[in-house]
Amino acid sequence: MVRQPAAGLGARIVVNGALVISALYFLLPIVWVVIAGTKSPSDLYSSFGLWFSDTPQAIENLGRVFTQDGGIFSVWLLNSLLYAGVGALGATVLAIACGYGFAKYVFRGREFLFSAVLGGVLVPATIVALPLYFLLNPLGITGTAWSVLLPSLVSPFGVYLARIHANASVPDEVIEAARIDGAGDVRIFGSISVRMMMPAAITVFLFQFVAIWNNFLLPLVMLDNQKTFPVTLGLTLWNSQTQRDPLFTQLVITGSAVSVVVLVALMIAVQRFWRADLSAGATKG
């Protein structure tokens, strides 16, 4: 048996300990929300927060959430799926195309434009929400789904990630060989490069989906009709009524648990394809 040096063992303990603490930091609120979503309003604060009550009523809470106000929560959930799904898909396509273009084509002003993209990564979304409203309002699309979808199609971080991945995973020799065989640039990108960049595409999609799903300020600024609200804005509307009716507290908690479960399910599903693409790329390499 080979003994590891004491310094190396100590470093591993420190790193693993930090990872465990970080995992607990991020998972504890999720665990609390999911467990609290199974409790009755009377048990919500009287029982231990990280353990189930003796009389769980998850089914009753879910039924109340999906029937409250004429089933408006289902509309909010579908709206969030629409905004996040379509917005993330469009942002992924644009980011992969732009990142590939920055990586594989030399043109005047390339680095300046890419620097502008990097500048966009540093701009918080809260700063651009109001200017976006003033830009879209004269077009008459504020208050509609387009006012949330169009800004969601831009992902500066996705462009940056796509360029880095294109440089690393798409060899210039493959592109030149495809051109010698008579393939055009569009065909090379769609048939060869996109497949090699699939791990980056899935990563951009996942990041953008989560960002749009959790976005609150942009829908708050753009939308004025409850039927167009996403889950984040709808739950905030319910939360504003907790002073009038404490039962809305349980509705907000259970609705938040449903929202969290959707994101967790998406991450698990996407991670499977992500690992497959990474393994395939490693095998091909």
C-alpha positions, 0 to 999 in steps of 0.5 A: 500500500502506498501512503499519501504524504501528510500534506497531500492528505491534509489538502484533500481533507480541507478541499473535501470539507469545503465542498461539503460545506458549500453543498450544505449551504446550497442544499439546505434551503432547497430541502427546507422548502421541499419539506415545508411544502408537505406540512400543514399551515399549523405545523409549518412553524411548530415542527422542526424545519428540516423534518417532516411533520407527523401529519403530512399533507403534500397532496392537499397542498399541491391541490390547493396550489393548482386550484387557487384563483382558478388554477392560475398557478398552472398558467404561471408554470406554463409561462415560465416553461415557455419563457425559459425553454424558448429563450434558452434555446434561442440564446443557445443557438445564437451563442454557439453561432457567435462563439464559433464565428469569433473562434474560427473566422478572422475579420476586422474588429473581431477582438473589439466586438468580443471585448464588447461581449465580455463587457456585457457579461459584467453588466448586471441584469437589473441595470438593463431592465428599465432601459429595455422597457423604454426600448420595447415600449414604443414597439408596442410589445411590452406586456406580451411574451415577446418583451420577456423572450427577446431580451432572453435571447442574448447571452454574453456569457454563452458567447464567451463559453462557446468561443473558448469551447470552439477553440478547444474542440473544433480543430482547424484541420477538420474544417479545412478537410471539410472545405476540401471535400466541398462542404460550405461554411454553413454545412460545416457548422451545422453538421460538424462543428455543432456536434463537437460543441454540444457540451458547451451548447448544453451548458449554455442552455442550462445556465440560460434556462435557470437564469430566465426561470429565476428572473424576477425584475424583467417580468416585473418591469415588462408584464402587467397581466397576471395571465402572462406572469411567470412563476417568480412574479406569480408567487410574489403576488401571492406573497403580498397577500400573506398579511391578509390571509396567512394561508397564502404563506403555505401556497407560496412555499408549496409553489416554490417547492414545485418550481425547485423540483422542475429545475432539479428534474431539468438538471438531472435530465440534461446532465445525462446528455452532458456526460454522454457528449463529454465521454464521446468527445474524449473517445473521439479525441 
